[in-house]
Amino acid sequence: MNQSSTNTINRAEQRIAFIHASWHAEIVLKCLEGFTAEMVSRGYKADNIAVVAMPGAYEIPLQAKLLAKTGRYAAIACSGLVVDGGIYRHDFVAQAVCTGLMQVQLETEVPVLTAILTPHNFHEHDEHKQYYSRHFVLKGQELANAADGAITAKANIAQG
């Protein structure tokens, strides 16, 4: 079955949740910029993208589950930047977040997509901030592509 050729969803009516971590918000919100621009170019309405800020990435899976359980969202997109701050292992946090988000979509059957990035080396200087700001715009576009694909695939399955 070719799931992308027969969809009849009205993209303008689809509601999407976008959850982001507040740590490094000046970088992470670039993902929202790329995401929103790409979703709008695909026919979704920017006004139907609910933006939810969380303190950090670790808090995102619970919020994703609460939003998914409402039944109001066709998909939930998540963005964050998990860096090694020397206090805890950032790879543990990133793994916990990704596992949690996967569990949310399996339990709720709402697509949950992630752009939670865990750079090997991130330093608080202008060169890295500029690089990751640009990179998050691209990641937002990729996240939108994945969200659209997941929404379309789910709609095609529901339509038979």
PEFENBEL-V244127 format. One record per residue. N is the residue number from 1. RES is the residue in three letters. PHI is phi in radians with two decimals (none if undefined). PSI is psi in degrees with one decimal (* if undefined). Layout:
n: {N	N}
res: {RES	RES}
phi: {PHI	PHI}
psi: {PSI	PSI}
This chain:
n: {1	2	3	4	5	6	7	8	9	10	11	12	13	14	15	16	17	18	19	20	21	22	23	24	25	26	27	28	29	30	31	32	33	34	35	36	37	38	39	40	41	42	43	44	45	46	47	48	49	50	51	52	53	54	55	56	57	58	59	60	61	62	63	64	65	66	67	68	69	70	71	72	73	74	75	76	77	78	79	80	81	82	83	84	85	86	87	88	89	90	91	92	93	94	95	96	97	98	99	100	101	102	103	104	105	106	107	108	109	110	111	112	113	114	115	116	117	118	119	120	121	122	123	124	125	126	127	128	129	130	131	132	133	134	135	136	137	138	139	140	141	142	143	144	145	146	147	148	149	150	151	152	153	154	155	156	157	158	159	160}
res: {MET	ASN	GLN	SER	SER	THR	ASN	THR	ILE	ASN	ARG	ALA	GLU	GLN	ARG	ILE	ALA	PHE	ILE	HIS	ALA	SER	TRP	HIS	ALA	GLU	ILE	VAL	LEU	LYS	CYS	LEU	GLU	GLY	PHE	THR	ALA	GLU	MET	VAL	SER	ARG	GLY	TYR	LYS	ALA	ASP	ASN	ILE	ALA	VAL	VAL	ALA	MET	PRO	GLY	ALA	TYR	GLU	ILE	PRO	LEU	GLN	ALA	LYS	LEU	LEU	ALA	LYS	THR	GLY	ARG	TYR	ALA	ALA	ILE	ALA	CYS	SER	GLY	LEU	VAL	VAL	ASP	GLY	GLY	ILE	TYR	ARG	HIS	ASP	PHE	VAL	ALA	GLN	ALA	VAL	CYS	THR	GLY	LEU	MET	GLN	VAL	GLN	LEU	GLU	THR	GLU	VAL	PRO	VAL	LEU	THR	ALA	ILE	LEU	THR	PRO	HIS	ASN	PHE	HIS	GLU	HIS	ASP	GLU	HIS	LYS	GLN	TYR	TYR	SER	ARG	HIS	PHE	VAL	LEU	LYS	GLY	GLN	GLU	LEU	ALA	ASN	ALA	ALA	ASP	GLY	ALA	ILE	THR	ALA	LYS	ALA	ASN	ILE	ALA	GLN	GLY}
phi: {none	-1.59	-1.34	-1.72	-1.67	-1.97	-1.18	-2.19	-1.28	-1.66	-1.06	-1.13	-1.67	-1.30	-1.77	-2.19	-1.83	-2.15	-1.81	-2.33	-1.34	-1.47	-1.10	0.98	-1.00	-1.09	-1.63	-1.06	-1.22	-1.14	-1.10	-1.08	-1.02	-1.11	-1.08	-1.10	-1.04	-1.21	-1.11	-1.10	-1.13	-1.65	1.83	-1.43	-1.68	-1.03	-1.15	-1.67	-1.83	-1.48	-1.81	-2.20	-1.64	-2.10	-1.00	-2.59	-1.16	-1.05	-1.50	-1.16	-1.01	-1.10	-1.09	-1.06	-1.15	-1.06	-1.19	-1.08	-1.16	-1.23	1.34	-1.55	-2.03	-1.31	-2.82	-2.24	-1.88	-2.28	-2.46	-2.94	-2.24	-1.80	-2.04	-1.40	-1.64	1.49	-1.60	-2.47	-1.39	-1.14	-1.18	-1.12	-1.10	-1.05	-1.11	-1.08	-1.14	-1.10	-1.11	-1.09	-1.17	-1.08	-1.09	-1.03	-1.21	-1.19	-1.35	-1.80	1.09	-1.87	-1.02	-2.15	-2.03	-2.28	-2.23	-1.60	-1.71	-2.28	-1.13	-1.10	-2.30	-2.27	-2.19	-1.37	-2.27	-1.00	-1.06	-1.22	-1.06	-1.17	-1.05	-1.21	-1.09	-1.12	-1.12	-1.20	-1.07	-1.07	-1.08	-1.12	-1.12	-1.13	-1.10	-1.12	-1.03	-1.15	-1.09	-1.06	-1.09	-1.19	-1.12	-1.12	-1.07	-1.13	-1.12	-1.16	-1.15	-1.13	-1.42	1.50}
psi: {130.2	104.4	-11.5	-8.0	-19.0	8.1	144.1	26.5	148.1	99.8	-33.4	-21.0	-9.6	134.4	136.0	141.7	138.0	110.7	132.8	150.0	145.9	-19.6	134.2	40.2	-34.1	-25.1	-48.4	-36.3	-13.1	-30.1	-41.9	-40.3	-51.7	-40.7	-51.3	-45.9	-43.4	-40.7	-42.3	-40.6	-20.3	0.4	0.5	154.8	132.5	-33.9	-16.5	11.7	107.5	125.3	126.4	122.8	135.8	156.5	-46.5	-179.3	-34.3	-28.2	-8.2	-44.2	-41.6	-45.3	-39.2	-42.4	-43.9	-42.4	-41.4	-39.8	-17.3	-23.6	7.2	-13.0	135.2	-25.8	160.1	123.6	141.2	142.0	140.3	166.0	110.1	114.4	159.3	102.5	3.8	-8.6	-41.4	168.5	116.1	-26.7	-32.2	-46.1	-47.5	-43.1	-43.3	-42.2	-48.8	-42.0	-42.3	-42.1	-38.8	-42.7	-39.6	-48.3	-33.6	-36.8	-34.2	-14.7	25.6	125.9	129.2	118.6	148.9	138.3	55.4	106.3	144.2	79.7	142.5	-42.8	114.5	129.1	147.7	60.5	163.7	-39.8	-46.1	-40.3	-43.1	-43.7	-51.4	-28.3	-46.6	-41.6	-37.7	-29.5	-47.4	-44.2	-34.9	-40.5	-43.1	-38.5	-40.3	-41.9	-44.7	-41.4	-46.9	-44.1	-42.0	-40.7	-44.1	-45.8	-44.1	-41.2	-39.3	-36.9	-43.2	-32.5	-8.4	*}
